[in-house]
Amino acid sequence: MTQILVVDDSATDRRLAGGLLEHRDGWIVRYAIDGREALDSIAADQPDLILTDLQMPEINGLELVEAVQRDYPLIPVILMTAQGSERIAVDALERGAASYVPKRELGPELTSVIERVLTLSEERQTKRTLMQRMNTLQASFVLSNESVLLTSAVAYLQGLIRDMGLLSESERLRVGVALEEALLNAAYHGNLEVESRLREQDHALFYDLARQRSQMRPYSVRSISLDVELSGDQIRYVVRDEGPGFDPSELPDPTDPANLDRPCGRGLLLMRTFMDSVEYNDVGNVVTMIKQVPSSSPVAVAS
């Protein structure tokens, strides 16, 4: 059974979030009214994931993220953001939170975001001794636009990063989230040409149009290329779609608090927050993301 700890000082918001989660088979939901009570609950019985509000008395969401990152780095934390908490949310993402969901999007977004983060955080150690002696791994993939396949590719690469000992668990999770966002952007916005503004206007219509186009030419025959290089120095991902591209200079600044609550900027914010470098080509259909590997990692010091 998967245990999820919901932390919010608002009883109404606790019931709303918890009600969405309690309907899922295999999920057990616990509650805390603030960060201090949450830390006591974690110490008594560690959950598999924490879903927290940001603005709370005693210990707020940012302070909770920092404490969990320090003392329980294997437990992912997802933020619930509301108007007025945008700047705290950006800080929390920079300090270790795995993802976020705007409170006004809990209904359509919450369970899917939690499922994705849980999938990325649940891989276990396999073949680690051998993998930590691998100096460099290069791979190339040609992927369809199916979200299940894209998530599987991310999970596979997450396992390689873990087995090679390149990053801490929290940083590995964050790199996985960034890659998944880049792949989903390539699928939905690149190959299927579904505009992000439509998602702001009508969440269901956005995905309905994506499903329709996945069965229509020319969208259905377009692929995503993923080039990967993992080494003791850096993790490098190059994601290329076959869509018409866009002008990267017109991208909104995702770190602007005014844009934080907009679904269309969420992926780019996570990518730029979790990776050291995110660069698009001039056409906008290729993004290169780099994460530097700390010199203290096992691979970097292995002989």
N, C-alpha and C positions, 0 to 999 in steps of 0.2 A: 504494500500500500504506500502511496505517495502522500507525505504530510506537507501541507502548505500552511504557513503562518501568515495571517492577514493582520496588519497593524494599522490602526486608524483610530483617532480619538472621536470621530463622529460615528455614533451608533448606526445612523442611517446608511452611511457609506460602507460600514463594516457589513451590514446585512446585505447591501446590494452586491458587493464584491463576493462575499461568502456564498450568497444564494446562487450566483452564477457558477461557482466552483463545486458546490456540494452536489450538483446534479451529475457530475462526471464520475463514472464508475472508477473505483480504485484511488480516488482522491479523498483524503481526510483533511478537513479544514479546522485549524485552531485560530484563536483570536487573542489580540493584545490591544490595549487602549492607547499605548504610547511606546516609545522606544525603550524606556526603562523596563516596563513589564515584558516587552518582547525579549530583551536580553536575559531576563530571569527565565522565561519560557525556553529559550534556546539552550541555556545552560542545563536545564532539567532534562530536555529531550530535543535533540537537534532535528529540525525539520529538513525537508529536501529542498524547499524554496521559500523565500520570504517575499511577500507582496506588501509594500508599505506606502502609506501617505507620507508627505514631506513636512507639512506644517503641523507640528504637534507640540504639546507642552513637555516638560522634563527633558527628554532626549528626542530631537526631531529626526526626520528621515535621513538627512545628510549625516548626522552624528551616528545614526544606526548603521548606515552603510559603512562608515569608517570603522566602527567597532567590529562588524561582521567580517569585513575585509582583513582586519588585523587578527582576530581570534578564530574565525571560522571561514577561511578562504575558499573552502570547497562548496559553501552554500551560496547559490546565486540569489541576488536581490533584484526585484523588479519594482520600479517606482510607479505610483499613481499620481499623475500631475493634474493640477487645477490652475485656473487663472490666479496669478499672484505668486506662484511657486516656480516660475520658469527658470530663474537664475539659480535657485537652489538645485533644481533638477540637473542643469548643466554641470554644476559643481559635483553632484553626486555621481553622474556618469563618468566624469573625469577621475573620480576617486574609487571607482570599483563596481558601481551598479551595472547589472548585465543588460538591462533594457528599461523601457518605460511605456506606459499606456495612459493617454489622457483620460481623465475621469468621464468626460462626455462620450468617450469611445469604448467604455468598458463592455457594453453589450456585444458589439460585433467583434471586438479585438482581444479581450482579456484572455479567454481560454486558448486561442491560437498562439498568442505570444508566449504564454506559460508553457504550452506543449513544446514549442520550438526551443525555448531555453532549457527545459528539462531534457530534451533529446540531446542537446549539445553538452549537458553537464553530467550525463549518466554513463558515459563510456568508462570502462574500467581498464586497469593495467593488463596489457598483453604484449608479450615479446619485448618488454622494455629493455632488458639487458642487451639484446642484440641491436635494437634500434638506436640506442644511445651511442653505439660505436659506428654509426653511419655518418660520414662527414657531410655529404650533400645528397639530396634526393630531388630529382626533376621529373615532372610528369605533365602530360597534356591530356585534356579531356575535351570531347565534343558532346555537349549535352542538349537535350530537348528542353522545351519550356515548361515541363511538368514540375510543379513545386516539390512533389515527393522525391523526384530524382535529384533536384538541386539540394534539398535538405540531406539526402543520403550522401551526396558528394562532400558536403561540408562535414558531416559526421565522420566520414572516412578520413578526411584530412586532419580533423581534430584528433583522431586516434593516432595518426602518424606524428603529429606535433607532441602529443603526450608521450608516446613511446620513445621519441628521440630526446625527450627532456629539454625542449627548447624554451618553454615558458612556464611560469607559475600557473596553477589551475585557474585563477581568476583571469589572468591575462590571456590564457588559451581560450577561455570561454568568450572573452570580448572579441578576440580575433575571429572566432567562428561566427559570432553575430555579425561582424562587419562584412565577412565574405558572403554570408547568406543574403544580407541586404543588397550587396552588389549584384549577386546572381539574380535575385528577384527583380531588381531594377532592370537588368538586362532582358529578362523575360517579359515583364509586363509593359515597361515603358519603351524598351528598345525593339524587341522582335514583334510584340503584339501591338505596339503603338497605342496603348491605352493611357491617356493623359492622367497625370496625378490629380489635376483639378477635379476630374470626375469623381474621384474617391472622396474629396471633400464635400461634394454636392450630394452624392448618393453612393453609399458604401456597397450596397447590393448590386447596383447597376454596373459599378466598376468591375466586379468579379464576373458578372453575367456576360459583359462584353468581352472580357478576357477569355472566358470559356468558348464563346462563339467564334472568336478569331483563331483560337487554337485548332479549330476544325476547318478554317478557310485559308485558301491561298491568297496572297503569298506568305501570310503570317505563319501558317502551319508548317512550312518547310524550312523556316529559319532556325538556325542552331546557335548555341552559345559555346564559344571556345574559352577554355580555362587553362592557362599555363601556370605551373606551380614550381617554385624553387624553395626548398627548405634546407637551411644550413646552420652552422653554428654562429653565423654572423647576422643573418636576417631571414625573414619569411617574406616571400614576394609572390603576389598574386596578380595575374593579368587577365581581366575578364573582357571578352569581346563579343558584341552582338552583331547581327546582320541587318539591323534596322537602319533607317535613314539618318539617325544621329540627331544631335541638337547643338546649340551654341553653349558651351560650358560657361561662358562669361555671363550668361543670363540666369544662372542658378542663384536662387535666393541664399542669403547667408544663413545657414542652419543654426549658427550659434547665437543669432539675434533672438532674445527672449520673445519677441513678438511673433517669431515663426515656430517656436517650440511646440505649440499646441496644434500645428497644422500637419495632417498626415503626410502631405507631399514632401515635407522636409525631414521626416523622421529617419529614413534610411541614410541620407547623406550625413546627418548629424552623427549617427552612430558610427559610420565609416570613418569620418574625420576625427572623431573623439578617440576611437579605439586603435587606429593605425597611426604610425608616425608620418606617413606620406600618402596622399591620395591625389593622383594626377590623371586628368582626362586628356585624350588626344584632341586635336583641333576639331575633328568631326563630331566628337562626343559619343562615339560608339565603342571606345576602348578606355577602360580605367585600370590604372596600375596602382596597387596598394602595397606598401612596404611596412613591416614591423621589425625594428631592430631587436636582436636577441641579446640580452644582458651577458656580459662577459663571464658571469658566475654560473651560467647554465651548464649542465652536465656535458653537453656536446662540445661547448666552447673550450672546456678544460680537459676533455678526454684525449688520451694519446693514441 
